Amino acid sequence: MKDMPDITFPPEVEEMAIKLAAFDIMKQLCDDGKITKNELEYIAKKHNVPVDKE
């Protein structure tokens, strides 16, 4: 891996990646019945996470 160049991302991109990763965990908690769909939607809205409506 020494041949790979350093990749840097703007802080906004890193912040969104962290939010999306955390939200993915929340979706799994919803699928497991640990939180409700309403709670999941509240979290998405509160943290401005773009979510596709299924």
Chimera marker file (.cmm) of the C-alpha trace (Angstrom):
<marker_set name="trace">
<marker id="1" x="0.000" y="0.000" z="0.000" r="1" g="1" b="0" radius="0.5"/>
<marker id="2" x="2.995" y="2.303" z="-0.056" r="1" g="1" b="0" radius="0.5"/>
<marker id="3" x="2.197" y="3.184" z="-3.663" r="1" g="1" b="0" radius="0.5"/>
<marker id="4" x="-1.216" y="4.601" z="-2.845" r="1" g="1" b="0" radius="0.5"/>
<marker id="5" x="-1.357" y="8.387" z="-2.696" r="1" g="1" b="0" radius="0.5"/>
<marker id="6" x="-2.837" y="10.117" z="0.328" r="1" g="1" b="0" radius="0.5"/>
<marker id="7" x="-6.468" y="10.950" z="-0.220" r="1" g="1" b="0" radius="0.5"/>
<marker id="8" x="-7.898" y="13.886" z="1.657" r="1" g="1" b="0" radius="0.5"/>
<marker id="9" x="-11.517" y="14.912" z="1.852" r="1" g="1" b="0" radius="0.5"/>
<marker id="10" x="-13.042" y="18.222" z="2.821" r="1" g="1" b="0" radius="0.5"/>
<marker id="11" x="-14.290" y="18.340" z="6.428" r="1" g="1" b="0" radius="0.5"/>
<marker id="12" x="-17.903" y="18.529" z="5.203" r="1" g="1" b="0" radius="0.5"/>
<marker id="13" x="-17.528" y="15.231" z="3.364" r="1" g="1" b="0" radius="0.5"/>
<marker id="14" x="-15.978" y="13.532" z="6.374" r="1" g="1" b="0" radius="0.5"/>
<marker id="15" x="-18.781" y="14.842" z="8.595" r="1" g="1" b="0" radius="0.5"/>
<marker id="16" x="-21.458" y="13.537" z="6.232" r="1" g="1" b="0" radius="0.5"/>
<marker id="17" x="-19.733" y="10.140" z="6.008" r="1" g="1" b="0" radius="0.5"/>
<marker id="18" x="-19.775" y="9.864" z="9.803" r="1" g="1" b="0" radius="0.5"/>
<marker id="19" x="-23.463" y="10.848" z="9.923" r="1" g="1" b="0" radius="0.5"/>
<marker id="20" x="-24.358" y="8.286" z="7.265" r="1" g="1" b="0" radius="0.5"/>
<marker id="21" x="-22.401" y="5.526" z="9.015" r="1" g="1" b="0" radius="0.5"/>
<marker id="22" x="-24.123" y="6.306" z="12.318" r="1" g="1" b="0" radius="0.5"/>
<marker id="23" x="-27.502" y="6.412" z="10.604" r="1" g="1" b="0" radius="0.5"/>
<marker id="24" x="-26.818" y="3.027" z="9.032" r="1" g="1" b="0" radius="0.5"/>
<marker id="25" x="-26.366" y="1.645" z="12.558" r="1" g="1" b="0" radius="0.5"/>
<marker id="26" x="-29.659" y="3.274" z="13.563" r="1" g="1" b="0" radius="0.5"/>
<marker id="27" x="-31.385" y="1.628" z="10.582" r="1" g="1" b="0" radius="0.5"/>
<marker id="28" x="-30.087" y="-1.737" z="11.765" r="1" g="1" b="0" radius="0.5"/>
<marker id="29" x="-31.445" y="-1.013" z="15.263" r="1" g="1" b="0" radius="0.5"/>
<marker id="30" x="-34.803" y="-0.251" z="13.659" r="1" g="1" b="0" radius="0.5"/>
<marker id="31" x="-34.697" y="-3.508" z="11.682" r="1" g="1" b="0" radius="0.5"/>
<marker id="32" x="-33.895" y="-5.353" z="14.925" r="1" g="1" b="0" radius="0.5"/>
<marker id="33" x="-36.862" y="-3.749" z="16.674" r="1" g="1" b="0" radius="0.5"/>
<marker id="34" x="-34.733" y="-1.752" z="19.111" r="1" g="1" b="0" radius="0.5"/>
<marker id="35" x="-36.096" y="1.604" z="17.904" r="1" g="1" b="0" radius="0.5"/>
<marker id="36" x="-39.267" y="2.488" z="16.004" r="1" g="1" b="0" radius="0.5"/>
<marker id="37" x="-39.584" y="3.738" z="12.453" r="1" g="1" b="0" radius="0.5"/>
<marker id="38" x="-40.814" y="7.063" z="13.863" r="1" g="1" b="0" radius="0.5"/>
<marker id="39" x="-37.694" y="7.372" z="16.008" r="1" g="1" b="0" radius="0.5"/>
<marker id="40" x="-35.531" y="6.609" z="12.989" r="1" g="1" b="0" radius="0.5"/>
<marker id="41" x="-37.295" y="9.291" z="10.936" r="1" g="1" b="0" radius="0.5"/>
<marker id="42" x="-36.909" y="11.765" z="13.820" r="1" g="1" b="0" radius="0.5"/>
<marker id="43" x="-33.152" y="11.091" z="13.976" r="1" g="1" b="0" radius="0.5"/>
<marker id="44" x="-32.827" y="11.540" z="10.209" r="1" g="1" b="0" radius="0.5"/>
<marker id="45" x="-34.700" y="14.841" z="10.283" r="1" g="1" b="0" radius="0.5"/>
<marker id="46" x="-32.894" y="16.157" z="13.365" r="1" g="1" b="0" radius="0.5"/>
<marker id="47" x="-29.453" y="15.445" z="11.906" r="1" g="1" b="0" radius="0.5"/>
<marker id="48" x="-30.316" y="16.403" z="8.332" r="1" g="1" b="0" radius="0.5"/>
<marker id="49" x="-29.597" y="12.940" z="6.930" r="1" g="1" b="0" radius="0.5"/>
<marker id="50" x="-30.970" y="12.419" z="3.427" r="1" g="1" b="0" radius="0.5"/>
<marker id="51" x="-33.203" y="9.345" z="3.428" r="1" g="1" b="0" radius="0.5"/>
<marker id="52" x="-35.032" y="7.661" z="0.572" r="1" g="1" b="0" radius="0.5"/>
<marker id="53" x="-38.659" y="7.016" z="1.457" r="1" g="1" b="0" radius="0.5"/>
<marker id="54" x="-39.490" y="3.357" z="0.861" r="1" g="1" b="0" radius="0.5"/>
<link id1="1" id2="2" r="1" g="1" b="0" radius="0.2"/>
<link id1="2" id2="3" r="1" g="1" b="0" radius="0.2"/>
<link id1="3" id2="4" r="1" g="1" b="0" radius="0.2"/>
<link id1="4" id2="5" r="1" g="1" b="0" radius="0.2"/>
<link id1="5" id2="6" r="1" g="1" b="0" radius="0.2"/>
<link id1="6" id2="7" r="1" g="1" b="0" radius="0.2"/>
<link id1="7" id2="8" r="1" g="1" b="0" radius="0.2"/>
<link id1="8" id2="9" r="1" g="1" b="0" radius="0.2"/>
<link id1="9" id2="10" r="1" g="1" b="0" radius="0.2"/>
<link id1="10" id2="11" r="1" g="1" b="0" radius="0.2"/>
<link id1="11" id2="12" r="1" g="1" b="0" radius="0.2"/>
<link id1="12" id2="13" r="1" g="1" b="0" radius="0.2"/>
<link id1="13" id2="14" r="1" g="1" b="0" radius="0.2"/>
<link id1="14" id2="15" r="1" g="1" b="0" radius="0.2"/>
<link id1="15" id2="16" r="1" g="1" b="0" radius="0.2"/>
<link id1="16" id2="17" r="1" g="1" b="0" radius="0.2"/>
<link id1="17" id2="18" r="1" g="1" b="0" radius="0.2"/>
<link id1="18" id2="19" r="1" g="1" b="0" radius="0.2"/>
<link id1="19" id2="20" r="1" g="1" b="0" radius="0.2"/>
<link id1="20" id2="21" r="1" g="1" b="0" radius="0.2"/>
<link id1="21" id2="22" r="1" g="1" b="0" radius="0.2"/>
<link id1="22" id2="23" r="1" g="1" b="0" radius="0.2"/>
<link id1="23" id2="24" r="1" g="1" b="0" radius="0.2"/>
<link id1="24" id2="25" r="1" g="1" b="0" radius="0.2"/>
<link id1="25" id2="26" r="1" g="1" b="0" radius="0.2"/>
<link id1="26" id2="27" r="1" g="1" b="0" radius="0.2"/>
<link id1="27" id2="28" r="1" g="1" b="0" radius="0.2"/>
<link id1="28" id2="29" r="1" g="1" b="0" radius="0.2"/>
<link id1="29" id2="30" r="1" g="1" b="0" radius="0.2"/>
<link id1="30" id2="31" r="1" g="1" b="0" radius="0.2"/>
<link id1="31" id2="32" r="1" g="1" b="0" radius="0.2"/>
<link id1="32" id2="33" r="1" g="1" b="0" radius="0.2"/>
<link id1="33" id2="34" r="1" g="1" b="0" radius="0.2"/>
<link id1="34" id2="35" r="1" g="1" b="0" radius="0.2"/>
<link id1="35" id2="36" r="1" g="1" b="0" radius="0.2"/>
<link id1="36" id2="37" r="1" g="1" b="0" radius="0.2"/>
<link id1="37" id2="38" r="1" g="1" b="0" radius="0.2"/>
<link id1="38" id2="39" r="1" g="1" b="0" radius="0.2"/>
<link id1="39" id2="40" r="1" g="1" b="0" radius="0.2"/>
<link id1="40" id2="41" r="1" g="1" b="0" radius="0.2"/>
<link id1="41" id2="42" r="1" g="1" b="0" radius="0.2"/>
<link id1="42" id2="43" r="1" g="1" b="0" radius="0.2"/>
<link id1="43" id2="44" r="1" g="1" b="0" radius="0.2"/>
<link id1="44" id2="45" r="1" g="1" b="0" radius="0.2"/>
<link id1="45" id2="46" r="1" g="1" b="0" radius="0.2"/>
<link id1="46" id2="47" r="1" g="1" b="0" radius="0.2"/>
<link id1="47" id2="48" r="1" g="1" b="0" radius="0.2"/>
<link id1="48" id2="49" r="1" g="1" b="0" radius="0.2"/>
<link id1="49" id2="50" r="1" g="1" b="0" radius="0.2"/>
<link id1="50" id2="51" r="1" g="1" b="0" radius="0.2"/>
<link id1="51" id2="52" r="1" g="1" b="0" radius="0.2"/>
<link id1="52" id2="53" r="1" g="1" b="0" radius="0.2"/>
<link id1="53" id2="54" r="1" g="1" b="0" radius="0.2"/>
</marker_set>
